[in-house]
Structure formats: C-alpha cells, structure tokens
Amino acid sequence: ICMLKEYLEKAYGYNEPIFISEIQLEGISDNALRQYFKRMVQSGDIIRFDTGVYYLPKASRILKKSYLDPMKVIIRKYIKNAGETYGYFSGATFANQIGLELVTSRESTKGRIVTVGSQKVRLKRPSIEITSENAGLLQLLDIVSQAKLYSEYSEQKTGEILKRYVRNQRYTRESLMNSLPAITGTTAKNLIKWGIIYEFTS
C-alpha cells in the first residue's frame, strides 16, 4: 500500500481526481487494485469521491479540510486529460443560463443529466468525434448556433466578437469543411449573416 500511495502522489498529487479504471500497474490485477484502494479508504490515506473516483486528501490552511473540486472531475471525465481532448463546454454553459452543459465523445445519448459530486451536468453526444484538433472550432460552432438565445449584446456586436475570435484563433476553411456534420442550418445562416465565414483563412 505504501508503494501504491507513493505512485499516486507522484502521478496525480493531492486533491486531484484519480480514476481507478485508468490505473494499470505491472503485477497488480484489477481486483487486487480495488482491494488496495478499499484498504486505503479505510485507513484515511485516500478518499472516495464517487464511483471509481478517488483523491489523496491534503487539508488547506484556510479550509482545514481536504476537498476535491467537482469541476476537476468533470473536466477529466468528459472534456480532456493530459493526453487528449474529447469534449467541450457548450454555448449554453458559457452564457451561464442553465448550469453546466457538455458535449463529449464519451456520451452516447442525445442528452441526459448526471450528477458528479454535488454538481448536475447535462451531457450530449457530438455530431462528429471530438479531438484535440477540432474541439475549439466545434465549441465555436455551438456558440454561433445559440448566440441569439444567450448573448446579452446586439446581433452586430455579437457577430463582431465572434469574427474577432475566429481571426485570433486562425481557423482555416479546411478545418471548417472537416466539421460540416456539426454545422446546422442555424449555424450556417449565422456564419454567413454575421460575416464570420469570411474570417476563416484559406
């Protein structure tokens, strides 16, 4: 157990989400690993946050108690880890109107609500596979389709903000073409009406 704790400290650190399903150690079976985690929970060396999710506790000077931020778990589970990106926060989340809504390749339904810790999250499957290369653009297209619903600015100002964003990100027409399955009629209409489509580089 001491060796496992040292490994977890080096690999994850304190108050960071640890997904037991991601851990593969030579010479330790999945069943043995679960038993080790069970014993560590009993001894207080590790805390169970949710099914299959744990963290090494370390109290802060202010709170005097260890705490795992549910947002860290949500991001690791549905958005990205150190090696890949597989989801993004939807436009509705940015508008902060309906709480958290995520589009993630790790979801197979058109929409459902899950609870991570105490945080409710709405999950949606994407139109196309989300990768580290296209996540930002897919997120933008999502925002473009919903901008009228949630933007506090005028249509003209909203269009200007989105155009400036595309310029800064240097999105290409090729990347836009590769994302065609994710472009709805409303998205296409707004891309053209606000002149956003002309900001994509050739």
TIKE-374284 format. One line per 4 residues: number of its first residue (from 1); their letters; for each residue x, z, y of C-alpha. Coordinates in steps of 0.2 Angstrom, whole numbers, padded with zeros to 4 digits. Layout:
N
NUM	a	X/Z/Y ~ ...
//
This chain:
202
1	icml	0000/0000/0000 ~ 0014/0004/0012 ~ 0021/-0014/0009 ~ 0004/-0021/0012
5	keyl	0002/-0011/0028 ~ 0019/-0017/0034 ~ 0015/-0035/0031 ~ -0002/-0033/0040
9	ekay	0007/-0025/0055 ~ 0019/-0040/0056 ~ 0007/-0054/0053 ~ -0008/-0048/0063
13	gyne	-0003/-0032/0074 ~ -0015/-0019/0079 ~ -0034/-0021/0084 ~ -0034/-0039/0079
17	pifi	-0046/-0046/0066 ~ -0039/-0048/0048 ~ -0049/-0059/0036 ~ -0046/-0054/0019
21	seiq	-0050/-0071/0012 ~ -0035/-0078/0022 ~ -0023/-0067/0014 ~ -0013/-0074/-0001
25	legi	0002/-0063/-0007 ~ 0013/-0068/-0022 ~ 0010/-0056/-0037 ~ -0007/-0049/-0030
29	sdna	-0023/-0055/-0036 ~ -0039/-0056/-0025 ~ -0047/-0042/-0034 ~ -0031/-0031/-0033
33	lrqy	-0030/-0035/-0014 ~ -0048/-0029/-0012 ~ -0044/-0013/-0021 ~ -0029/-0010/-0009
37	fkrm	-0040/-0013/0006 ~ -0053/-0001/-0001 ~ -0040/0012/-0003 ~ -0033/0009/0015
41	vqsg	-0050/0011/0022 ~ -0052/0027/0013 ~ -0036/0034/0020 ~ -0040/0028/0038
45	diir	-0025/0015/0038 ~ -0037/0001/0041 ~ -0055/0000/0047 ~ -0068/-0012/0040
49	fdtg	-0077/-0021/0055 ~ -0089/-0032/0045 ~ -0090/-0040/0028 ~ -0072/-0047/0024
53	vyyl	-0066/-0042/0041 ~ -0054/-0028/0045 ~ -0042/-0022/0058 ~ -0027/-0010/0059
57	pkas	-0033/0004/0072 ~ -0022/0009/0087 ~ -0030/0020/0100 ~ -0028/0015/0118
61	rilk	-0023/0029/0131 ~ -0039/0025/0140 ~ -0052/0025/0126 ~ -0043/0037/0115
65	ksyl	-0051/0027/0101 ~ -0046/0010/0092 ~ -0058/-0004/0095 ~ -0059/-0022/0089
69	dpmk	-0067/-0034/0102 ~ -0081/-0044/0093 ~ -0076/-0059/0103 ~ -0059/-0060/0094
73	viir	-0068/-0060/0078 ~ -0080/-0074/0084 ~ -0066/-0085/0090 ~ -0056/-0083/0074
77	kyik	-0071/-0086/0063 ~ -0079/-0100/0072 ~ -0068/-0108/0086 ~ -0049/-0108/0081
81	nage	-0035/-0099/0073 ~ -0016/-0101/0076 ~ -0015/-0117/0067 ~ -0032/-0127/0070
85	tygy	-0047/-0129/0081 ~ -0064/-0130/0073 ~ -0077/-0126/0086 ~ -0081/-0123/0104
89	fsga	-0092/-0113/0116 ~ -0107/-0124/0120 ~ -0113/-0128/0138 ~ -0127/-0115/0137
93	tfan	-0114/-0102/0135 ~ -0104/-0107/0150 ~ -0120/-0106/0160 ~ -0122/-0088/0154
97	qigl	-0141/-0090/0152 ~ -0144/-0087/0133 ~ -0129/-0077/0127 ~ -0116/-0085/0115
101	elvt	-0119/-0102/0108 ~ -0106/-0110/0097 ~ -0104/-0127/0090 ~ -0092/-0126/0074
105	sres	-0087/-0136/0059 ~ -0089/-0120/0049 ~ -0108/-0121/0051 ~ -0119/-0132/0040
109	tkgr	-0136/-0129/0048 ~ -0144/-0137/0064 ~ -0145/-0119/0071 ~ -0145/-0101/0066
113	ivtv	-0142/-0084/0073 ~ -0129/-0072/0066 ~ -0123/-0055/0071 ~ -0104/-0052/0072
117	gsqk	-0102/-0033/0075 ~ -0115/-0030/0088 ~ -0114/-0047/0096 ~ -0128/-0060/0092
121	vrlk	-0121/-0078/0091 ~ -0131/-0094/0089 ~ -0121/-0107/0078 ~ -0124/-0126/0077
125	rpsi	-0116/-0139/0067 ~ -0107/-0153/0076 ~ -0111/-0171/0076 ~ -0093/-0175/0071
129	eits	-0079/-0165/0064 ~ -0071/-0154/0077 ~ -0052/-0154/0078 ~ -0039/-0148/0090
133	enag	-0038/-0165/0097 ~ -0056/-0168/0101 ~ -0063/-0150/0104 ~ -0061/-0151/0123
137	llql	-0069/-0168/0125 ~ -0084/-0163/0114 ~ -0086/-0147/0124 ~ -0087/-0158/0140
141	ldiv	-0100/-0170/0132 ~ -0110/-0155/0128 ~ -0109/-0148/0146 ~ -0113/-0166/0153
145	sqak	-0129/-0166/0142 ~ -0135/-0149/0148 ~ -0129/-0149/0165 ~ -0146/-0151/0174
149	lyse	-0153/-0137/0164 ~ -0140/-0124/0169 ~ -0130/-0130/0184 ~ -0133/-0120/0200
153	yseq	-0126/-0135/0210 ~ -0134/-0151/0216 ~ -0133/-0166/0204 ~ -0120/-0174/0216
157	ktge	-0109/-0158/0216 ~ -0111/-0156/0198 ~ -0105/-0174/0195 ~ -0090/-0171/0206
161	ilkr	-0085/-0156/0197 ~ -0086/-0164/0180 ~ -0077/-0180/0187 ~ -0063/-0169/0193
165	yvrn	-0062/-0160/0176 ~ -0060/-0177/0167 ~ -0047/-0183/0179 ~ -0037/-0166/0176
169	qryt	-0038/-0167/0158 ~ -0033/-0185/0157 ~ -0046/-0190/0144 ~ -0045/-0208/0138
173	resl	-0058/-0221/0134 ~ -0051/-0222/0116 ~ -0055/-0203/0114 ~ -0072/-0206/0121
177	mnsl	-0075/-0220/0109 ~ -0070/-0209/0095 ~ -0083/-0197/0100 ~ -0098/-0209/0100
181	pait	-0108/-0200/0087 ~ -0108/-0185/0098 ~ -0115/-0194/0113 ~ -0134/-0193/0115
185	gtta	-0145/-0204/0126 ~ -0145/-0190/0140 ~ -0126/-0188/0139 ~ -0123/-0207/0141
189	knli	-0136/-0208/0155 ~ -0127/-0193/0165 ~ -0109/-0200/0161 ~ -0115/-0216/0170
193	kwgi	-0126/-0209/0183 ~ -0113/-0197/0189 ~ -0099/-0209/0188 ~ -0089/-0198/0175
197	iyef	-0087/-0213/0163 ~ -0076/-0222/0176 ~ -0063/-0207/0176 ~ -0058/-0210/0158
201	ts	-0041/-0218/0158 ~ -0038/-0234/0148
//
